[in-house]
Amino acid sequence: MDRVPALEEPLKKLLGGPTAKVMAEHLDLHTVGDLLHHYPRRYEERGQLTKLAELPLDEDVTVVAQVADARVHTFNGGRGQRLEITITDGSGRLQLVFFGRGIHKPHKELLPGSRAMFAGKVSMFNRRLQLAHPTYAKLGADADDESDIDSWAGALIPIYPACKGLESWKIAKAVDTVLPSAQEAIDPLPATLREGRGFVPLPEALLKVHRPQTKADIEDARRRLKWDEAFVLQVALARRRFADTQLPAVARKPAPGGVLDSFDAKLPFTLTEGQRKVSGEIFDDLATEHPMHRLLQGEVGSGKTMVALRAMLAVVDSGGQAAMLAPTEVLAQQHHRSITEMMGELAEGGMLGGSEQGTKVVLLTGSMGMPARRQALLDLVTGEAGIVIGTHALIEDKVQFHDLGLVVVDEQHRFGVEQRDALRGKGKQPPHLLVMTATPIPRTVAMTVFGDLETSVLDQLPAGRSPIASHVVPAQDKPHFLARAWERVREEVDKGHQAYVVCPRIGDDEEEAKTAQGKKKAEEAETADKRPPLAVTEIADQLRGGPLQGLRIEILHGRMQPDDKDAVMRRYAAGEVDVLVATTVIEVGVNVPNATAMVIMDADRFGVSQLHQLRGRVGRGSAPGLCLLVTDMPEAAAARARLDAVASTLDGFELSRIDLEQRREGDVLGQAQSGVRSSLRMLTVIDDEEIIAAAREEAVTVVADDPDLERLPGLRTALDALLDKDREQYLDKG
């Protein structure tokens, strides 16, 4: 029987059941290879410790310090005992507390003058920071276990990402057990690349990252391991792009004198330089016999819809159909409305009063009435409709196209790749694909998250857009600021403008309050009061009876009937509503140039890109916009820093970097937008821009030369490990 490769050996065999179980459940580590790639987060130096003065509240920490003082106190009339130990590292002091039977061992072992590593959760008691019942491992000459002395004898102590029940030093011991297997690690980098860039071999890198003798060791290991991650990921994406170039597609070239020319001739404004350039890139792609896979991204309000519409019209001119997929019904209706308005009689092809160059533009959503839906489906299958705009309803089996040539996906991150794939399957040959993101994303994120797409960027705003002033309104610290915010809204309405008030919750039933409570982010542990998020229905009532009395106030949220939602949006767009109190259904695509003010309640409960996206709903006309971010967060809270960042800049690219830094990478290949665990353990998309760009170039060269990686078995193996089955699927459907 074949021997299991050393790195695929299950941890259970080497570490025993209980330890392996904790590692699997809490750290997602199952094999020897997994543990070898669980890298230290940082290294403690004997003389240079995490400063006790800078410990964060409510976080699990590991510190190395010296015992300054140990005393036993009695309480409950002598019935209870408490051991208080003060430790110090020169920068500050920290109290350790042990109770009950738990005091005997530390009382014997942690004598003044002894040194140890302590791990626990920092809490506050009597206005002082403390660790209650920390676990500890003694260091130095008075440690009683020889192996401990050995393992702590190196000058650099690795501190591992740990979890409850498995402290950093226990993980270090487990790593010691599996470290000999590092010699069998298969190197994914082609030898020429490794030597050309002067990298240490993989086994050596693993040894140096876990047990460095010097800081230079850590540097060597990190340089090498970051490259592995970047390179293997970019090879996966390059193979994906290569496979796409092998697919057939119908070339779509606009016919002269067709609907696109008629549309351009009617435009009341000229396209920006950026819109022209990006349109050129898209038209070049559409003219080839391989499917376009392009990401169109840009600033909120940079005119992406106009660029997408011109691409759709080019496809209609060539005899094909174009479908636009939107994430919500409100947005699909909004796109349908704005596209038919932009096209005028060109959107009424075949109808009375329509233009003969025109085509029919239809809407298809899940909640449409049967007759309208039947007509829309008929128009698609006969080819009567050149353009269809819809939600997930477009993906259903019943929907058949006459000749689908282009799919435009708006708001990529809300669609699973499966949906993109299902729609692409509707063409006789794979249709061209254009993906639009609502908020900009940093270049390196585009190269990783959307690495299977070519990227076009729109970075100038169309003429006539106005600046937006943004301010944080600390409602709890300064209630008069909130009162002033409502005065500002009234002033805007008095000038003939309109306003939005956005709330995180609908508030029409108990159940929702519970789920909203359940979803509260960890950051909200920072607030002492645990009130539920503010709700549309409640805020609308308060405003009607209070600061905005007498104004025409309506509400909009996702749980209303589609016709009601559409009616509210139409009234608002027509200026018949002064203030719209809404959930984030207005986040994307809503275009009312007369709306100048936005008040976002509980703004700390939204992400950075979401706030930027919401803010993009005002300042769309000639009058300046105002965005007020209302929060109860104290100034020191992390969530407050996010709001300050949004208030300080209108640059979406800058904000997307901040957002990424705060949310961590997310699993770049997985569907998750963000999260703690990532397939990138060493590489950070934000800081390692140069590595990612260089790895992408190398990957393209390697794949062009050997698409199936037949001559690079080590790389093939690493690729299989990275792309476990579900990720492989994910990439395949890109």
N, C-alpha and C positions, 0 to 999 in steps of 0.2 A: 504494500500500500504506500502511496506517495506521502512523504512527510509534509505536514502543513508548513508553509513558509513561516519563518520565525516571527515576522511582523503581523501575521494573521492569526497567531496563537491567541486563544481567548484569555483574558486577564484572570479569569476564574482559576485556571490551571496554575498560574504562578503566584497569585496573591491570595487565593482562598475566596470562598463564597461571599462572606459578609462585605469585605472591602470592595470586591468586584461589583457587588450589587449597588453599593452607594455610588461608585464611579459611573455605572451605567445609568442609574436613575437620575442622578443630579448633574453629572458632568458630561453625559453622553459619550463616555469612553468605554469601548468594548474589547478592543484588541491591543496587543503590545504596540502596534503601529500608532493607534489612537493616543496611547499614553506618551509615546515618544514625541508626538506632535502636540502635546499639551505643554506649551512652553511657559517658563517662569514669566510672571508679569513684570517683575522688577527684581533687583538684587539688593540685599542689605549688606553694608560693609560694617565690619566690627566696630570701627571707630565712628562711623557716620550713619546715624540711625534715623528712621522716620522721626521727625520731631514730635514729641508728645504735645508740644504747644500747638500743633496744627491738626489735631485729630478731628475728623468729621463726625458729627453726631449721627447716631442711628446707622452707622456702617460697620461691617465686620472688618476689623483691622488686625494686623500682626505687627507687634512691636518688639524690639530688643531693648531691654533696659536693666538697670541695677536696682536691687531692693534697698531702699533707704531706711525703711522703718516698718515694723510689724507689731500690731497690738490686737489683743482679744478684748472685746467689749461684751458685757452681758446686758440683756434686756428682758422685758416681761418678768420683772422681779427675780432675775437670776435664772429663769428657766431657759431662756434662749441665749445662744452665743453667736457672736459675729466676729470674723477675723478681718481686720482692715490692714491692708499692706499698701504702703506708698512706694511707687517706683519712680525713678528719675533717669533722664538721659542727658542732663545738662541743659536742655532747652526748656524743660517744663516738668511738672510732676503729674502723676495720675494715680487715682485711688483704685485699688482692687478690693473687691468684697467677696467673702465666702461665708456661707451660713451653715448652721446645723452640723450634721456629721461631716459635711464637706470641708470642715476647717482643719481636720487633724493632719492630713498629708501635707498641705501647703505650709502649715504652721511649723512642721518639722523640717521641710525642705527649703523654704524660701526665707533664708536667714538674711539679716542686713548684710550688705556687701556682696551677696551672690548675684549672678547674672542669669537671665533666662529670656527665652522668646515667649511672648504671651499672645494669645489670640482670643478675640471675643467681640461682642457688639458694644459699641460706645453708647452709654446712656447718661442721663443727667439726673443727679440726686442732690437735693439741697443746693442747687445752682452750681454743682461741681460735676465735672465729667468723671465717669467711672466705668470699669469693666466689672460686671457681676459674674462670679464663677467662671473666670477665663480658663481655658486650657493652657498648659505651658510645657515647655521643654527646657531643662536647665542647660546652660552652656558653660564651657570653660573648665578649669581644673577641678572644680568640685562636682562636675556632673558624674553620676555614678555608673553610667553605662559606657563601656569602652567604645562601642560602635558609634554612640552619639558623639563622643569626643572626635572620632575620626570624621564623621560626616559634617560636623560643624567646624572642623579645623581649618577648612579653606577660608580664605579671607572674604570671599563673596558668598553670601548665603542666598540661594534662590528662593524667591517668594512666589508660590504658585497660585493661580486662581483656585480658590478653595470653596468648600460648601459646608453646610451644617453636618457635623459628624465626620468630617474629613479635613483636618487642618493642613496647612501648607507643609508642615514638616512630615506629616504622615504620607502626603503625596510624594515628597522628596524621597522617603524611604522606599516607596513603591517604584519610583523611577530608578533608584539604585538597583532594584531587583531585575528590571527589564533592560537596563542600559547595555549589557553585553550584546543584546540582539541588534543594537544599532549597527554593528559591523556588517550585518546582512542587508542593510537598507539598499534598495535598488535605486540607482541614480537616474532621475528623469532627464537631466540636462544632457544634450548631445555633447560629446567630449570636446569638440572644437569650440563650442560656445563656452563651456566651463573654463577651458584653458585660456581662451581669448580674453575672458573677463577676469581671469585670476581668482576664481572661486575655490574655496576648500572643498574636498569631496564631501558628499552627504553624510557618511558615518562620522567624519570628523566634526562636521557642523553640529550634528545632534549631540555629540559628546561635549562640545564647547558651550552649547547653549544651556545644557543642564548642569554641567560641572566646570564652569570657567575657572581658570587659575588667575587670569588677568582681565582687565577691561577690554583689552585688544581681542581676547578670545570671544567675548560677547559680540563685539563689533563684527568680527569675521563671520560668526555664526548667523547673526541677524541678516547681514548683507546677502548671504547665500540663501537663507530660508525664505526671505522676502521674494527673491528672484524666482525661486521654485514656484511659489504660490502665484505670482503674477504671470509667469511663463506658462504654466500648465493651464491656467484659466484662459489666457489669451489664445493658446493653441486650440482649446475647445471651441472658442468663439470663431477663430479663423477657419477651422474646419467647417463650422456651421455656414459661414459666409461663402466658403469655397463650394460647398454642396449647393447653395442657392444659385450660384452662378452657373451651375450645370443644368438647372431646371429650365424647361422651355416656357416662354410666355409670348403673347401676341404683342408686337410692337404697336404702340398707340401714338400716331402722329396727328396733330390737329390739322383739319382740312382748311385751307385758306378760304376766307369769306364765310366761315361757319359761325357757330354760336359764340365761340371764344372771341373772334374778331368783333362781332356785334356787341358783346358784353364790354370789351375794352373800349370800344368807341363811345359807349354811353357813360363810362365812369366819370363822375363829377370831380374827380381829383386825380392827381398822378400817383402812381405807385412809388413807394420809397425805393431808394437805391438797393436796400437790403431785400425788399420784396422782389425786385426784378432779378437780382442775383440768384436768390433761392429758387424762384420760379424756373430760371434757366437750368439749374442743377436737376430739378424734378423733371422738366421736359426732356432733358438729355437721357435720363434714366428710362422714362416712359417709351422713348423711341428705340430701345434695345429689345432683343428677343429673349431676354432673361428677366425674371420678375424684379422690379425695384423693391428694395427694402430700405426705406429711408425714415429717419427720425427728424421731425421738424420741431425744433424747440425755440423758445424765445420768450422775451419779456411779456408779462401780462399786458394785453392791449397792443401788441406789436403788429397785429393784423394777420395772424396765422390763418384765420378763417378765409380771408380773401385769397391767400396763396393756395389754400386747399381747394377752394371753389374753382379757381382758374385751372387747376390740374384736373378737376372733375369735368369741367367743360371741354378740356382738350380731349379727354377720353370719349366724351359724348360725340364730339366732332369726328372721331375716328370710327364711329359706329358702335362703340361699346357703352356699358352702363357703369355708373359709379355709386358706391354705397358708403354712407358715413355712419359710423357706429358711435353712439353717445352713451355715457354711463347712466344717465337718469332720464326719465320722461320729460321733466321740466327742461332739461338741456336739449333733448331731441326737438321738443316743440320750439324752443328758442332758436335753435339752428335753422329749423324749417322756416320759421318766421323771418329770420334775418336774411337767409339765402333767397327766399322768394321776393323779399323787399329789394335786395341788391339787384336781382335779375329782372324785376318788373315783368313786362309782357313776355320776356324770353322764358319765363318759368311756366308759361301757359301754352306750350306747344300743343297743337291739335285742338285747342279750345277756342271758342268764339272770342275774338279780340286779341288772341295770342299772336306772337310773331311766327312767321313761317320758319325762321331759323331756330325757333325755340325748341324746348323739350319740356316734358312734364316732370315736375318735382313732387314726389309723394312722401308722406310721413307714414311710418309703420311702428306702432307701439303696442305693448301687451294689452292695454286697457281700452283700445279703440272699439267702437261698436262693430258688430258683425258686418253690416252692409259696407261701411267705409273700408273695413279691413279686406273684404272680398274684392272690392274695386282696386285697392292698392296692390293686392297679390296678382290680380289680372294684369294690371299695368306693367308689373315687373316681368311677368312671364312672356308677355307679347312684345316687350321692348318699347311700349308706348312711353313708359317713364324712363328717362335717361338718368335721373338722379333720385336715390331714395335715402331718406334720413331716418334712422330708427334706433331703437334700444336693442336689448338682447333678443327681442321678438324677431329680429332679422335672421337670427341664427337657427330658428326652428326649422324642422325638416320640411314643413309645408311650403316654405318660401323658396321659390324657384326663380332664377334670373334668365333672361333671354341671352345675354352675353356680358357677364360681369368682368369688367376690365380693371377696376381700381377699387381698393378698399381703403377708406380713410378712418383711422381709429382715433377718436378724441379722448384725451385723458387716459393714456396707456395704463397707468398703475391701477386703475380700477377694474381692468379687465383681466381675467386669467388668460393665459396664453391659449388655453383650450378654445376660448370664444373666438379669438383672432383666427385660430386654425380652422374652426368650423366654418367661419365665413369665407375663408380662403378656399375651402373645399367646394364652394358653390360655383366657381368658375369652371369652364370647360378645360382650361389650362390654369395654372396658378395665376391669380390676378396680381397686379402690382399693389404694393402696400405702402401707405404713408401713415406714420404714427405721429400724433401731435401731443406734446406734453403741455400742461397748462402753466406750470411754473418752470423756470429754467433749472437746469441741473448742471453741476460742475462737469468740465470736460472729461475728467477721469471717471466720473460716475457714468457718463455716457459711454465711455470706452469699456466699461465693465458691465453695468446693468443692461445697457442696450448695445452691447458689443457686437451683436449680430446685425446691427443696422448701420448704414452710413448716416452721418449727421449733417443737418443744415441748421444754421442758427440765424434767427432774426434778432438783431440787437438794437435797432433804432425804432423809436416810437413814431407813428404817423404824425404829420403836422396837425396842429389844432388840439392836441391833447394837453390837458392842464396839469400843473404840479399838484401833488397831494401832500398836505401837512398832516403829520401823525403825532399823536401825543398819548402818553400813558396817563390814565386817570385813576389815582389810588383812592378808591371809594371809601375804604375803611379808615385809612389814616386821615383823609381830608374830604369829608362828606360834601363840603361846599364846592369841591371840584366837580362832583357828579351833578349837583344842582346847576352849575355853570354849563355843563355839557348839554343838559336839556334846553337851557336858554339858547345855546348855539344852534341846536336843531331848529328851534322856533324861529330864530333869526334867518336861517337859510330858507325856511318855508315862507317867511314873510317876503323874502326877495323873489318868490316865485319858483323856488327849487324844491326838490324832494329829498327824503332821507330814508336810510335803512337802519333798522335796529336788529342785530343778530344775537340769538341766544343758543346755548348748546342743547337745549332740550325742548320738546314740544309741550309736555306737561298736561296731556289730556287724560291721563289715567294713572292709577297707582302703580301698575305693573311696570310702566316705563320708568318711573322713579327708581324702582328697584334695580332695573338693568343698568340705568345710568349710574346708580350708586356703585353697582358691581364693577362697572368699567372704569371707575375713577383711577386716574393714573397714580403711580407711586409718588409722584411729586406732591400730590395733594396731602401726603402725610405731613407735608411741611405746614399745613394750616391746622390750627388747633380745632376750629369748628368744622363739623362734618356736614354742613348743610348740602342738600342736593343742588345740582347745577340749576341756574336760573332758567325759567321756561317761557316760551313764546306766549302762551295763553295768559300766564300770570302777569308778565311784564306789559303786555298789551292792555290788560285791564287797569294796571296801575297807572300807565301813561294816560289812558283815556280819562281817568278820574282825577289825575294829578297834574304833573308838570306840562303835559301836552294836551290838556283839556281843550276841546273845541276844534282840534285838527282832525283831518280825515285819516283815521288809522285802520289798516287792515292787516290780517295775518296770512302767512304762507308757510306751509310745511309739507313734508313728504307724505303724510298720512291723509291729506285731503284727496278728494276725487280729482282725477286728471282734468276734467272739464272745469271744476272749480278753480284749480290751480291756474289753468290757462286764462280763465276769466279775470282772476286777480292780477295776473301779470299784464294782461292787456289793459286793464283799467290803470294800473300803475304806469305803464308805458305811455298811456294817453294823458297822464297828468291828472287823473281823477282821484288819485290817492296821494296824501301828503307824506305819510310815514308807513313804511312796510316793515312789520315786525316778523322776522323769519328765522328759520334754522339755516343751516349751510346749503339748503337747496339752491340758494342764489349764488353759490360759490363760483361757478364757472359759466361763462358764456352769456350771462344776462347783461344786456346792453341798453341802459336808459341814460342817454347823455345828460338829461336834466337833473339826475340824482347827484347831489354834491356832498352829502354828509353821511357818514356811517358811524354808528356807535356799536361796538362789539362788547357785549356783556360777558363777564367771566372769561375774558380774553385769554387768561392763562390756561384755559382748558383746550385751546386749539394749538395745533402745531405751527411752526414758523411758516412753512410754505402755504398752509391753509389760510393763515392771517394775511399773507401777501396777496394770495389769490382773492380773498374777500375784499381787501382794500382796492383791488383793481376794478371793482364795480363802480367806484366813484371817480370823478375827475375825467370822465370820458367825453365831456363836452368842452365848451370854451370857458366855463367858470371853474375856479380852482376847487379842488376837493379837500375834504377834511375827514380824517379817520381817528376816532377816539377809542382807545383800548382800555376798557374798564376792568379793574381787578381788585380783589381783596388781599392779594398777596403782599406780605411785608417786603420791604426793599431788599432784604438779604436773600430772599428765596431764589432758587435756580430758575423757576418759571418766570419770575420777574425780569431776570436777565434776558430771557428770550424776548419778552415784550419790548424791553429797551432796545434790543437789537433791531426789531422790526420798525420801531419808531424812528431809529436813527438813519435808516437808509431805504431808498426806493429801488436799490439794485438787487434784482431777483437772483443774480448769480452769486452775489456776496451772501445773501440770505440762505441760499441753498447750501453753501459751504457751512455756515453756522448751524443750520438744521442738521446736516450730516454729522458734524462734530458732536452735537448734543444727542443724536439718536443712536449713535454707533452705526456700524456699517450696514447692519442687516445682512442676511445671507444673500450675497450678491447674485447667486444663481437661483435661489429659491424664490417662491412667490412673495414671501414676507417682505413688507416694505422696510421693516427695521427689526432689530431684536438683539438679544444678548449674544446668542451663539452665531458664529459666522464661519463659513468655510475659510475665511481669511483669518488666520490666527496671528500672523506676524505683520502682514501687509495692512496698511490703512489707506483707503482710497483717497483720503484727503492729503495725507502727508507725502505719499510716495508716488507723486505724479510722474516724476522722471522715469522711475523704474517701470511703471505700467506702460508708459509710452514706448520705452525701449523694448520691453518684453513683447509688446504688440508687433513692433517691426520684425523682431527675430521670429516670432510665431508665424507671421505671414510668409517669410522666406522659407521656413522649415516646411510649412504645409504646401506651398506652391511646388516645392521640390519633391515631397513625398506625402501626398494627401492621406494615405492610409497608415502612415508612420510604420511601414513594414521594416525599415532599417533602424528603427528606434524603439526596440521592445520596452526599454525602461520607461520611456515617455508614455508609451501605450498603457503600461501598468498604472502609472501615476494618474493618467487620464481616467482610467476605469475607476480608480479609487475616488477621484474627485466627483465624477459623474455617477454617483450611485444611481440606481435605476430611475428614480423619480426626477432627478435633476437632468438626466440624459433626455428624458421625455420633454422636460421643460425647455431645454435648448433646442430639441428637435422641432418643437412647435413654434420656435421663435419666428 
